[in-house]
Amino acid sequence: MPYSRVMDVRKNVGAVLEAARLTWRRRELVLEMTRRDVVDRYAGQALGSSWAIIAPLLTMATYIFAFGVIFRSRIGPDDNGTGYVAFALAGLVPWMGLQDCLSRATMAIIGNGNLVKQIVFPSEILPLKVALGTLPALMVGLFATIGVSAMAGRIDPLGLLVLLPIALVCYILLLAGLSYLLAAVGVFVRDIKDLIAFLLTIGLFLHPILYTPASTPPWLRPYFFASPFSYMIWCFRDALIGRDPEHIWSWAVFPVISILAFVLGWRTFRMLKPTFGNAL
Amino acid sequence: MSDPAISTISLGKIFRVWRHPSDILKEALTGRRRHSEFEALRDVSFNVPKGSVVGVMGRNGAGKSTLLRIIAGTLDATSGTVSVAGRVSAILELGTGFHPEYSGRENVFLGGLCLGLTRAEVASRLDEIVAFAELQEFIDQPFRTYSSGMQARLTFAVATAVDPDILIIDEALAVGDARFALKSFDRVRQFRRHGKSILLVSHNINHVVSICDHAVLLEKGRIIAQGEPSLVGNIYHELLFGPQVNTTEQLPAFDGAVAAPASLINDSNLPASTVVQDFGLPSSAQRMDADVNAVSASSRCNEMRTAEVIDSAHSDPFASDGLSSKATGREHRYGDGAVRIVSFFIRGENGSRVSNIRSLRPYEFVIHLHAMRDASRLGVGVLVRTPRGIEVFGANTFLLPELPTYDMTEGDWVHVRVPFIANLGHGTYFASAVVANSDSVKHDARFDALEFTVEQTPYHNESLTNLNAQFIYERPVDIQSNTRDRAGTNTP
């Protein structure tokens, strides 16, 4: 019964249409809130919103230094190092966006309790702005990755012009869906904030992000397939550093996962929304 | 009549309270109940007709905010239904949605967007909002630097600028200075004229009475009275200042007589006024008509009788003249009965009792007190209000330091005379009399016990008071000398 309810096609399509309508009608508010979300995070700091660019670049540099320079990871015999950097960045950039988004999504409703409680206001915008707020940093990361990938000579127009936009749309859907889910559940189960932070930290090492295919222990590979985020990483990698015939079917799995995540998140949020007031 | 803007049908709200957050998880996993329940609202039914202002009164914790939040849609109801027709704008708390670090201008934009306006719409209304909030000089300063009154003004200005069909205001009118309160009232009235509906919460009885068409009184999550604001205001007043009574206690029913007009009470749990019954005083309720409409009807025929209130429990010679049992039809009476106001009337210059008085003439209120028990440190107060409940004049002996408090022993009689000049404009007024001790224990409070009419004066227009003003034309002295010649030619 719960399964058939979750999979109810009419309700799921309805959820997507509902979300699209609401977002479009309140697009100005969504944009304004997103803008403030990015700006506010660094409000009052000397470097201001430049931190939105500096912080992810520094983090990426650290990982690249550790794996590319110290561990000397290479993706092939003819790789002088840029190949690995592009490879790692293509996985690291979407992962860091995910990390940033999910860790803040758990607080999207709790942290705005007075807004949700006190004014007639579409609270659906709060998780969405968190998801959209990760995009500026993501864009910076993507540009860096494209630059390195071009240096390594691995960029191809099909990937950049067709695959990357598809991957980005799916990525936003996935982020928004997970944000809705976590924001709604986070209202009632506040522990989820710490649980998510922990999972995201270890998740970096349990996904095919920094490991080259050659260096991945064979026993770990089946676990990669179990995680939905692996498909996201493979898709971004295809788009950014050339297609990998081994994971070509990720392009079927990733969109499905994204849409399901969005629908599930939206519907959970809408279901729990009326009861938020009890827990805030 | 068209559908009401807001309609609630036996609304109920039960909050679940978990002592510890982990109890939520345990309950979800084991299915065993680990919470306690708190009933915030029970069986709340009322309507807000289109184009009307409805006030919700009640003490702290009576469930007012819970009710507003359910209507605004930020909280779900446990039982019952709410239907809301139209765009709602709610001010449930001051300054919400406003970021303290942003300037007033940025907050107006964000607030307007939150309430459903587009950026262009906010821009076109910005000047009006800022002008209404009177924050022209401060609009580009951070919101946190505003005083609470300024924050309130900006919140109110933004919420009313979105042009909602339904406006819900929680206490927002109470802040800000008197001048802004007046402006806010004007805006609320303007809203009503345009057919919008307003639901308003206030602790301030005068606010509710002066701008609402209908009032709802909540106590412990239930509606204990609703109807004519001034009548409901009386019951609320008693709830606040009357003797402490456990209102959840089931009081014995008595011949269908209730503390407020029967139609106004939807529950057998009566407010404290029924306590009057305990010591044999006739409850005001027994004199009240079953319908509020009857109040105005009875006030229309007031010229038939002398304005006087007599306690029917007392064998006063006037008790038999038929005037006593229905003095105003809207009297609200409570108190512990240690001292009773046996009669209360206005005496004219020639010593007779009157109900029609002339503006600016001297009269006196006469209050006959009878002590049923020993009572000390007594004081007496009178209050004059309009039919809508606006207080025109109030005074009590405790405010006069040179006047000692009065002691009475059981069986004592005291006549209190309160001479006054009727500085009142033409119209109908209600007088109240209270006897209390200096600890604010009310022995007998008779609100709106006496109705009287101030006759039309030929020389001033409809207004509450008569300041006995004169108009004197004068020419300034220095100009007078210059114009004397010309003035002289004008007069033959």
Chai-1 contact restraints between the chains, C-beta under 6 A:
chainA,res_idxA,chainB,res_idxB,connection_type,confidence,min_distance_angstrom,max_distance_angstrom,comment,restraint_id
A,E28,B,L113,contact,1.0,0.0,6.0,A-B,restraint_1
A,E28,B,T118,contact,1.0,0.0,6.0,A-B,restraint_2
A,E28,B,R119,contact,1.0,0.0,6.0,A-B,restraint_3
A,L29,B,L113,contact,1.0,0.0,6.0,A-B,restraint_4
A,E32,B,L113,contact,1.0,0.0,6.0,A-B,restraint_5
A,N114,B,T96,contact,1.0,0.0,6.0,A-B,restraint_6
A,L115,B,G97,contact,1.0,0.0,6.0,A-B,restraint_7
A,K117,B,T74,contact,1.0,0.0,6.0,A-B,restraint_8
A,Q118,B,L92,contact,1.0,0.0,6.0,A-B,restraint_9
A,Q118,B,E93,contact,1.0,0.0,6.0,A-B,restraint_10
A,Q118,B,T96,contact,1.0,0.0,6.0,A-B,restraint_11
A,I119,B,A90,contact,1.0,0.0,6.0,A-B,restraint_12
A,I119,B,T96,contact,1.0,0.0,6.0,A-B,restraint_13
A,I119,B,G97,contact,1.0,0.0,6.0,A-B,restraint_14
A,V120,B,A72,contact,1.0,0.0,6.0,A-B,restraint_15
A,V120,B,V88,contact,1.0,0.0,6.0,A-B,restraint_16
A,V120,B,A90,contact,1.0,0.0,6.0,A-B,restraint_17
A,F121,B,C114,contact,1.0,0.0,6.0,A-B,restraint_18
A,P274,B,D76,contact,1.0,0.0,6.0,A-B,restraint_19
A,T275,B,D76,contact,1.0,0.0,6.0,A-B,restraint_20
A,G277,B,T74,contact,1.0,0.0,6.0,A-B,restraint_21
A,G277,B,L75,contact,1.0,0.0,6.0,A-B,restraint_22
